[in-house]
Amino acid sequence: MIGKKISHYKILEKLGGGGMGVVYKAEDTKLDRTVALKFLPRHIAGNSEERERFKIEAKAAAALNHPNIATIHAIEETDDEMFIVMEYIDGKELKDKINPPVSPLGKEGIKGGLPTDEVISIATQIAEGLDSAHKKGIVHRDIKSSNVMITKDGKVKIMDFGLAKIGQGAQVTKIGSTIGTAAYMSPEQAKGEELDNRTDIWSFGVVLYEMITGKQPFEGDYEQAIIYSIINDEITPLSKLNPEIPERLDEIILKSLTKNPVNRYQNVNKLLADLKKVLSSSSPGTKSEQPKRIAILPFGNISGDQQSDYLGFALADQVIGAISYSKNILVRPSASIRKFINSVVNLKNIGSELNVDFILTGNYLKLDDLIRLNIELVELNTENLIWSESIKVKFKDAFELQDIVSEKVIYGLRVQFSQDERNRMQADIPKDPLAYEYYLRAISYPVSIEGDELAIEMLKKSVSLDVTYAPAFSELGFRLYQLTASAMLGRKKSIEAEQAFRKALSLNENLLTALWNLSLHYVEIGNSEEAFKLIKHMFRIAPNNAHAHYALGYLYRYAGMLEESVMEVEHALALDAKNPRFRSAGFTFIYLGDYKKAYEVFDLDRESTLSYAWKGMALFLQGQGERAIEYFDQAVLMEPKGYIGMRAAGIRSFIKGENNKGLIAIRQLEDANPSDSDSEHWYLIGNVYALLGDKVGCFRGLQKAIEGGFF
């Protein structure tokens, strides 16, 4: 059919098919628009009853005019073909949004679920579409996640009223047949009984449950087992699976999935009203509030003793880590404030740069076995001092400052926080003061090859003295992870990093730093299912966490789902626009050809080797080879024996016409076995081989990338 012209429609590609029709994307050559054509299968087209049913479907759907229902343009017959001309929806099925595939190469999907606010938005639009149809006497009878499309701008479209029952009109489908997808059938539909609008309400409840949990409420190995479960089994309330699900949303699902239709919602309008009530509250009994944005700057050392300088950044980092668990506070990460160490700062300028409303600043004095921290919280718009305080603790109890300061910040900002948040914010308690000091010294070291090596030395001392302190294992994993990539240390260090992260999570399953970094590592080695589990857990305990959105965008990038990746990284950047660790999001924009946006993202870490190399790449791809060389020169100068520098040298040689020299550089890079845990690295090496004309090397790099999980 592809390329064939039927009437004035040119068939472009097959979009999908089911028992009652095959759908193609087509060009309407008369009106110069893209449409979708749904054809009646030929083995059914010859049956007059089925042709009649098909016409009724078209007339029913064409009578509907609602923004959340796919538009029917016409019904056409030509020769032995009969088809409906429908609106073409450029988007994805809700089913794939809930459980996105790991890759476009056919690997098994990973179980997902969506954030609550997104669930409510999608559910509301589905309900509004159904309400419009029901008011016209039309029942869909096949509502399921694969019959709902989500456009790129988030608009919902209900597809395929192919099983519609039209008021008092012809009852084409025989009584007793169970047309519909088994997992979404209402009990009365499964029994073959007479149906009305309440069967759609049941199916809607199944979709709502699926959006939240990533699975259907009634499952089985075969159709009859599913039907038995639908008729006989009760679902587990979502509040028992996840206590953070809004109680009202749980009630909506339970009422929608009541087996007796008499006790179910009687119309979608009432269900819709209840959904909108969920929007008015962020959780049971609380009003939604905009998160307050704050930066916690490194504290100044007023003692003059350089031996205790490390405490300035380290103590700020600890408070940042605690406040990260608050849903109603967006705190800028340690990576964003590190550059202000030992700096004379203008609070207004920093507030503007970091896009925050509040700043916590202060200084400290360490004398013998005591430490005194003097802090103040300032509101930038009014320049009001909200509070200031001096806190003194014994140095061996310095970890208590994290709890004391974070609670004072929360109370000072007057935000609501749950007991669960309070519990997560409480500091892990180190058992050995010297181990804790080693840990604090380690996190103060810069993120660089030299800094990482020094930090690792300190952290190994720390964990040897205290095997129960989760943050030390998490930081050890992070430093090993960083060093693996930048210094090309290979698989051994990568495994050590993973082991450290896993140890940290075994001690504290909610430690955000370990969850984030381990999820990125899992993405890079192709373990997308485990990565997704960690990311979901991050969203569950910290819904406003920018790192969670970045990690999901990272996962999508490796899976080849670039548009989805853009959505998530843009969400991350909206929450935390200056985070230098989000710099590699620029790769996604490079792959999509959005070089201007890529430039902006690489500027998050402007003076890094990565930024210079990839800005050079963007210029090269735009045909500005001479300017690109300047950036590649800087990358090679900064990291002559590192992965980024050696790859930059290969591309630079191609621009200069020195292919043999470039091949030497890229082969040395490959022979060095660069971070063979990161599959994207191999894809990028393959690209350079392709530029230099080495087809075998290109294939080798791409093959390793695919084997490692980069698509």
ABEGO torsion letter per residue (X at the ends): XBGBBBEABBBABBAEBBAAEBBBBBBBAAAGBBBBBBBBBAAAAABAAAAAAAAAAAAAAAABBBAABBBBABBBBBEABBBBBBBBBBBBBAAAAABBBABAAGBBBBBBEBBAAAAAAAAAAAAAAAAAAAAAGBBAGABBAAABBBBAAGBBBBBGAAABBBEABBBABBBGBBBEBAAABBAAAAAGBBBBAAAAAAAAAAAAAAAAAGBBABBBABAAAAAAAAAABBBBBAAAABAABBAAAAAAAAAAABABAAABBABAAAAAAAAAAAAABABBGBBBBBBBBBBBBBBBBAAGBAAAAAAAAAAAAAAAAAAAABAABBBBBAAAAAAABGBBBBAAAAAAAAGBABBBBEBBBBBEABBBBBBBBBBAAAGBBABBBBBBBBAAAAAAAAAAAAAAAAAAAGBBBBAAAAAAABBBBBABAAAAAAAAAAAABBBBAAAAAAAAAAAAAAAAABAABAAAAAAAAAAAAAAAAAAGAEAAAAAAAAAAAAAAAAABAABAAAAAAAAAAAAAAGBAAAAAAAAAAAAAABAABAAAAAAAAAAAAAAGBAAAAAAAAAAAAAABAABAAAAAAAAAAAAAGBAAAAAAAAAABAABAAAAAAAAAAAAAAGBAAAAAAAAAAAAAABAABAAAAAAAAAAAAAAGBAAAAAAAAAAAAAAGBGAABAAAAAAAAAAAAAAGBAAAAAAAAAAAAAAGBX
